[in-house]
């Protein structure tokens, strides 16, 4: 699902894509989508991959419901992940940026500031300053940056590089999830998803 309402509920195809990494220091990006894509995932540590939750009938959600009813600890997690296409000024590439709610709420605040001047996010760079390297000490500061209009070359790059996030993060099927839970190998189950996202790792998000 897409939108700027992060309080609502919301994998992949063979599309290859780059994911934005924020090293320590400043990274300049230009958001090139009108709104982010929101989805729910289940992390599978044994495979170091995320399941994109299909929602209704999801076997992992059913397990979690039963565990909650029995007052048992959860054996599978559930996390909301938010993504958007950006032009990374440091790499010169159109990439998928995934971050948490707090990070995107900061972006929404910047969007409101731009709106006061009759502008949108695609009209201005965002400076992302990262401090720290680990889960416990990492923080981000977001500020508006260069508002130079996109060049024709950049517009072409964005048009050619932008990923359809609805397709890219297509939910896994209940059948695929059951096969994974029953111990089958990931690559065997996900034959049609072999080149799915390379960002399946425990990234530091805000």
BARO-489963 format. One record per residue (C-alpha): residue number from 1; residue in three letters; x, y, z. Coordinates in steps of 0.02 Angstrom, whole numbers. Layout:
<atoms>
ATOM   seq   type        X        Y        Z
ATOM   NUM    ALA        X        Y        Z
...
</atoms>
This chain:
<atoms>
ATOM   seq   type        X        Y        Z
ATOM     1    UNK        0        0        0
ATOM     2    UNK       54      180      -27
ATOM     3    UNK       27      343       66
ATOM     4    UNK       88      460      202
ATOM     5    UNK      -27      391      338
ATOM     6    UNK       89      277      437
ATOM     7    UNK      -46      226      560
ATOM     8    UNK     -133      116      431
ATOM     9    UNK      -91      -64      391
ATOM    10    UNK      -13     -108      230
ATOM    11    UNK      392     -516     -102
ATOM    12    UNK      461     -470     -233
ATOM    13    UNK      473     -497     -419
ATOM    14    UNK      630     -525     -521
ATOM    15    UNK      661     -338     -536
ATOM    16    UNK      839     -293     -486
ATOM    17    UNK      860     -135     -384
ATOM    18    UNK      987      -36     -283
ATOM    19    UNK      951        6     -101
ATOM    20    UNK     1006      165      -15
ATOM    21    UNK     1137      147      120
ATOM    22    UNK     1176      292      237
ATOM    23    UNK     1357      294      296
ATOM    24    UNK     1409      409      437
ATOM    25    UNK     1405      590      384
ATOM    26    UNK     1295      676      255
ATOM    27    UNK     1205      593      109
ATOM    28    UNK     1103      701      -11
ATOM    29    UNK      949      625      -90
ATOM    30    UNK      804      684     -198
ATOM    31    UNK      639      593     -171
ATOM    32    UNK      561      551     -339
ATOM    33    UNK      394      472     -287
ATOM    34    UNK      239      566     -230
ATOM    35    UNK      212      448      -84
ATOM    36    UNK      297      300        1
ATOM    37    UNK      252      116       -8
ATOM    38    UNK      206       31      157
ATOM    39    UNK      207     -155      192
ATOM    40    UNK      214     -279      336
ATOM    41    UNK      350     -410      344
ATOM    42    UNK      401     -563      443
ATOM    43    UNK      589     -586      467
ATOM    44    UNK      650     -765      440
ATOM    45    UNK      819     -770      530
ATOM    46    UNK      861     -945      469
ATOM    47    UNK      853     -882      290
ATOM    48    UNK      908     -702      325
ATOM    49    UNK      760     -647      220
ATOM    50    UNK      595     -559      248
ATOM    51    UNK      424     -628      205
ATOM    52    UNK      309     -497      132
ATOM    53    UNK      147     -527      225
ATOM    54    UNK       -3     -562      113
ATOM    55    UNK     -125     -511      249
ATOM    56    UNK     -281     -618      256
ATOM    57    UNK     -242     -800      288
ATOM    58    UNK      -55     -773      316
ATOM    59    UNK        9     -931      405
ATOM    60    UNK      131     -831      511
ATOM    61    UNK       -4     -709      566
ATOM    62    UNK     -114     -858      611
ATOM    63    UNK       27     -930      717
ATOM    64    UNK       46     -763      804
ATOM    65    UNK     -141     -752      838
ATOM    66    UNK     -139     -925      917
ATOM    67    UNK       13     -884     1022
ATOM    68    UNK      -70     -724     1083
ATOM    69    UNK     -229     -819     1127
ATOM    70    UNK     -126     -945     1226
ATOM    71    UNK      -22     -806     1307
ATOM    72    UNK      134     -881     1230
ATOM    73    UNK      286     -783     1170
ATOM    74    UNK      290     -745      984
ATOM    75    UNK      408     -855      882
ATOM    76    UNK      392     -746      726
ATOM    77    UNK      407     -558      720
ATOM    78    UNK      306     -430      623
ATOM    79    UNK      374     -264      563
ATOM    80    UNK      312     -119      460
ATOM    81    UNK      431      -67      321
ATOM    82    UNK      418       92      220
ATOM    83    UNK      502      122       53
ATOM    84    UNK      515      257      -80
ATOM    85    UNK      618      288     -236
ATOM    86    UNK      756      417     -220
ATOM    87    UNK      896      491     -325
ATOM    88    UNK     1052      467     -221
ATOM    89    UNK     1166      615     -258
ATOM    90    UNK     1318      523     -190
ATOM    91    UNK     1301      368     -301
ATOM    92    UNK     1215      452     -447
ATOM    93    UNK     1086      312     -450
ATOM    94    UNK      899      294     -426
ATOM    95    UNK      879      183     -274
ATOM    96    UNK      747      113     -157
ATOM    97    UNK      760      192       15
ATOM    98    UNK      688       92      160
ATOM    99    UNK      672      170      331
ATOM   100    UNK      558      172      483
ATOM   101    UNK      409      277      532
ATOM   102    UNK      510      409      626
ATOM   103    UNK      621      441      476
ATOM   104    UNK      473      461      359
ATOM   105    UNK      381      571      482
ATOM   106    UNK      531      688      474
ATOM   107    UNK      517      685      284
ATOM   108    UNK      332      725      298
ATOM   109    UNK      375      876      405
ATOM   110    UNK      496      936      270
ATOM   111    UNK      359      906      141
ATOM   112    UNK      244     1021      240
ATOM   113    UNK      381     1155      245
ATOM   114    UNK      402     1143       56
ATOM   115    UNK      214     1151       32
ATOM   116    UNK      211     1323      116
ATOM   117    UNK      322     1383      -28
ATOM   118    UNK      219     1295     -161
ATOM   119    UNK      347     1156     -184
ATOM   120    UNK      350      967     -168
ATOM   121    UNK      484      843     -116
ATOM   122    UNK      542      817     -294
ATOM   123    UNK      587     1002     -302
ATOM   124    UNK      720      995     -167
ATOM   125    UNK      860      883     -104
ATOM   126    UNK      859      816       73
ATOM   127    UNK     1019      811      174
ATOM   128    UNK     1025      656      282
ATOM   129    UNK     1156      663      420
ATOM   130    UNK     1191      500      507
ATOM   131    UNK     1275      485      676
ATOM   132    UNK     1328      316      744
ATOM   133    UNK     1347      147      663
ATOM   134    UNK     1246       23      767
ATOM   135    UNK     1065       -7      815
ATOM   136    UNK     1086       77      984
ATOM   137    UNK     1186      232      937
ATOM   138    UNK     1123      278      763
ATOM   139    UNK     1022      437      737
ATOM   140    UNK      974      538      583
ATOM   141    UNK      948      723      555
ATOM   142    UNK      854      778      400
ATOM   143    UNK      864      953      325
ATOM   144    UNK      813     1031      161
ATOM   145    UNK      956     1049       38
ATOM   146    UNK      986     1107     -139
ATOM   147    UNK      828     1158     -233
ATOM   148    UNK      907     1163     -405
ATOM   149    UNK      782     1097     -535
ATOM   150    UNK      814      923     -604
ATOM   151    UNK      910      920     -767
ATOM   152    UNK      842      830     -920
ATOM   153    UNK      974      696     -893
ATOM   154    UNK      917      671     -713
ATOM   155    UNK      736      663     -765
ATOM   156    UNK      780      528     -891
ATOM   157    UNK      880      433     -760
ATOM   158    UNK      732      439     -641
ATOM   159    UNK      609      384     -775
ATOM   160    UNK      718      236     -821
ATOM   161    UNK      773      189     -645
ATOM   162    UNK      615      210     -541
ATOM   163    UNK      550       43     -477
ATOM   164    UNK      365        1     -465
ATOM   165    UNK      362      -37     -279
ATOM   166    UNK      191     -119     -285
ATOM   167    UNK      262     -250     -402
ATOM   168    UNK      434     -260     -322
ATOM   169    UNK      364     -293     -148
ATOM   170    UNK      225     -408     -207
ATOM   171    UNK      167     -512      -57
ATOM   172    UNK      224     -692      -46
ATOM   173    UNK       84     -818      -62
ATOM   174    UNK       14     -918       83
ATOM   175    UNK       75    -1076       -5
ATOM   176    UNK      253    -1009      -15
ATOM   177    UNK      250     -961      168
ATOM   178    UNK      186    -1132      221
ATOM   179    UNK      325    -1217      122
ATOM   180    UNK      455    -1108      206
ATOM   181    UNK      381    -1144      378
ATOM   182    UNK      386    -1330      337
ATOM   183    UNK      573    -1321      310
ATOM   184    UNK      594    -1309      122
ATOM   185    UNK      741    -1212       52
ATOM   186    UNK      708    -1029       12
ATOM   187    UNK      778    -1037     -165
ATOM   188    UNK      673    -1188     -207
ATOM   189    UNK      512    -1108     -145
ATOM   190    UNK      547     -937     -220
ATOM   191    UNK      600     -992     -394
ATOM   192    UNK      501     -850     -473
ATOM   193    UNK      579     -725     -354
ATOM   194    UNK      762     -770     -374
ATOM   195    UNK      826     -593     -400
ATOM   196    UNK      720     -513     -268
ATOM   197    UNK      778     -371     -159
ATOM   198    UNK      958     -366     -102
ATOM   199    UNK      912     -266       53
ATOM   200    UNK      856     -415      158
ATOM   201    UNK      964     -382      308
ATOM   202    UNK      939     -309      480
ATOM   203    UNK      964     -128      428
ATOM   204    UNK      971       13      553
ATOM   205    UNK      810      112      536
ATOM   206    UNK      728      250      635
</atoms>
